[in-house]
Amino acid sequence: MQHVEDRLKDRKVRPLSIEGVEAAVWILVDYGDIMVHIFTEDIREHYGLDRLWGDAPSQLVEDEPATVTAGHARG
């Protein structure tokens, strides 16, 4: 989670909210247009998220995005 936060913070993009850090089994980071879910393997298996979203298209996200548009930057 910290890596995602740090990378976006460098680009002046801040999360709207973060939930679940205390329990640390399922963390949700809300960036508005993007939701980041970080969870343990057993939670992933329990909820069957791979089955639920298995037919959804995937998209490669580059480690170094070219730009962040001003309309999406949060300060």
C-alpha positions as CSV (number, residue, x, y, z in Angstrom):
1,M,0.0,0.0,0.0
2,Q,2.8,2.4,0.9
3,H,4.3,2.0,-2.5
4,V,1.1,3.0,-4.3
5,E,0.6,5.9,-2.0
6,D,4.1,7.2,-2.4
7,R,4.1,7.0,-6.2
8,L,0.8,8.9,-6.5
9,K,1.8,11.4,-3.8
10,D,4.8,12.2,-5.9
11,R,2.4,13.2,-8.6
12,K,0.2,15.3,-6.2
13,V,-2.6,12.7,-6.2
14,R,-4.0,12.0,-2.7
15,P,-6.5,9.4,-1.7
16,L,-10.0,10.6,-0.8
17,S,-10.2,7.9,2.0
18,I,-8.4,4.8,3.3
19,E,-10.2,2.1,5.2
20,G,-9.1,-1.2,6.8
21,V,-5.6,-0.3,7.8
22,E,-6.1,-1.3,11.4
23,A,-7.2,-4.8,10.7
24,A,-4.8,-5.1,7.7
25,V,-6.8,-8.0,6.0
26,W,-8.6,-5.9,3.4
27,I,-7.4,-2.3,2.8
28,L,-9.4,0.0,0.5
29,V,-7.8,3.1,-0.9
30,D,-10.2,5.4,-2.7
31,Y,-8.7,7.7,-5.3
32,G,-12.0,8.7,-6.8
33,D,-11.7,7.3,-10.3
34,I,-9.6,4.4,-9.1
35,M,-10.1,2.1,-6.1
36,V,-7.2,0.1,-4.8
37,H,-7.9,-3.1,-2.9
38,I,-5.1,-4.8,-1.0
39,F,-6.0,-8.0,0.9
40,T,-4.5,-11.1,2.3
41,E,-4.5,-14.3,0.3
42,D,-7.1,-16.0,2.6
43,I,-9.5,-13.0,2.2
44,R,-9.0,-13.2,-1.5
45,E,-9.9,-16.9,-1.5
46,H,-12.8,-16.5,0.9
47,Y,-14.6,-13.9,-1.2
48,G,-13.7,-15.5,-4.5
49,L,-12.7,-12.3,-6.1
50,D,-10.9,-14.0,-9.0
51,R,-14.1,-15.8,-9.9
52,L,-16.2,-12.7,-9.5
53,W,-14.0,-10.5,-11.7
54,G,-12.3,-13.3,-13.7
55,D,-14.1,-12.3,-17.0
56,A,-13.3,-8.6,-16.6
57,P,-10.8,-7.1,-19.0
58,S,-7.4,-6.5,-17.5
59,Q,-5.2,-3.4,-18.1
60,L,-1.5,-3.1,-17.7
61,V,-0.6,-0.2,-15.5
62,E,2.9,1.1,-16.1
63,D,5.1,1.8,-13.1
64,E,5.9,5.3,-14.3
65,P,2.8,7.0,-15.8
66,A,3.6,9.6,-18.3
67,T,1.4,12.4,-16.8
68,V,-1.4,13.0,-14.4
69,T,-4.0,15.4,-15.7
70,A,-4.8,18.5,-13.6
71,G,-8.4,17.4,-13.4
72,H,-7.4,14.2,-11.7
73,A,-4.7,15.5,-9.3
74,R,-5.8,15.8,-5.7
75,G,-3.9,18.1,-3.3
